[in-house]
Amino acid sequence: MEDVTDQAFRLLCKEFGASMVYSEFVSADALIRNVNRSLEKIRVDDRERPVAIQIYGRDVESMVEAAKIVESEAHPDILDINFGCPVKKVAGKGAGAGMLRTPQLMLDITSEVVKAVKIPVTVKTRLGWDVPSLYDIPTEWHRASEDKTPFILELAERLQDCGIEALTIHGRTRSQMYQGEADWTLIGEVKNNPRIHIPIIGNGDICTAEQAADAFERYGVDAVMIGRATFGQPWLFKDVRTYLDTGKHDDTMTLDWKMEVLKRQVQKSVEYSLREDNALKERKRTELGGIMHVRRHLANSPLFKGIPDFRQTRVKILRAETQEELFALLDEAKERILSFTENQ
Ligand SMILES: Cc1cc2nc3c(=O)[nH]c(=O)nc-3n(C[C@H](O)[C@H](O)[C@H](O)COP(=O)(O)O)c2cc1C
């Protein structure tokens, strides 16, 4: 996730049991222009493997070139193509979920990228552009025998034919952005289509271990992808993993432990911001860079939900500029949680 899943965060998610992690999406054009920030995003650490680098773009040439750069510079395990981002600056220009309006171009990009690299290529997309078009199939895709095939079913088969090795589906349309509930029924239909043999990864609104288990059971998906629910709680994967393995929640995670995890996240984020890298010499490295990245995670942590009058502390977290300040605020937050729970 953009501005969220940097390497420091990915390593924590991995440590807590995520089977696989993905980079923030990286613009193909920016990568080709050698923009430092983009190069930084594609850096991987062996400890996060298997790791996917995700790219987005709007034409075959730049996507192929960017895919080759990712393969040769970053050596990820997987190259993921983003055809799902709904934001205007991306989808409005035809990239990300914008590709749902030009499905043939989506397929052309996918097949050329698959041919251009040796590593496995995967795709992430949404159900369609908008609800009215969920059953609109491009005329050239029509099959004589079927009249009401959902667009995503047909698209999934065609993406599979391009040679991708897995498909992630976020159960919303582009028009929904992040509103409403994710519709998993169409994800399930894709998974249960006998013509589909690649792994289908379901995505959208998984916030708890029970919801993850339910998604596996009801829709038969091969994996679930968890996004927003990880903000401020990378340990979610530990609970999901324990629950999937044992049917019970992980009760070893105390408040003290969680607070230490958040502090470790701060430290790692600063460490990554300050580290040396010859390829990125020009970039100014500061503690503040790492702090700016991590403070939104902390401010959104579910640990602080429901704590009365927490707003001021949250604002202070969002404004903190040093590790020391953030640590002090986390200590303060912990005291607030403890006194709140004692009074319950
Ligand atoms: C701040 C933010 C940034 C995101 N950036 C990306 C991205 O770079 N690549 C991507 O595939 N999805 C991105 N997403 C979408 C999520 O990966 C996910 O598909 C979506 O939030 C639904 O899943 P969830 O309910 O588990 O969050 C982003 C979402 C948010 C909120």
The ligand as an ORCA input file, in Angstrom:
! r2SCAN-3c Opt
* xyz 0 1
  C      -3.525      4.190      1.742
  C      -3.730      3.038      0.814
  C      -2.779      2.755     -0.139
  C      -2.950      1.680     -1.012
  N      -1.968      1.421     -1.917
  C      -2.077      0.315     -2.702
  C      -1.026     -0.055     -3.589
  O      -0.003      0.629     -3.702
  N      -1.189     -1.196     -4.303
  C      -2.315     -1.981     -4.192
  O      -2.415     -3.014     -4.839
  N      -3.325     -1.637     -3.394
  C      -3.222     -0.525     -2.636
  N      -4.241     -0.202     -1.789
  C      -5.458     -1.061     -1.753
  C      -5.293     -2.189     -0.757
  O      -4.197     -2.997     -1.089
  C      -6.529     -3.089     -0.736
  O      -6.726     -3.617     -2.014
  C      -7.790     -2.359     -0.310
  O      -7.533     -1.469      0.757
  C      -8.869     -3.362      0.128
  O      -8.385     -4.272      1.063
  P      -8.522     -4.051      2.650
  O      -9.984     -3.927      2.956
  O      -7.888     -5.274      3.259
  O      -7.786     -2.799      2.973
  C      -4.118      0.878     -0.935
  C      -5.087      1.181      0.025
  C      -4.920      2.242      0.880
  C      -5.986      2.556      1.878
*
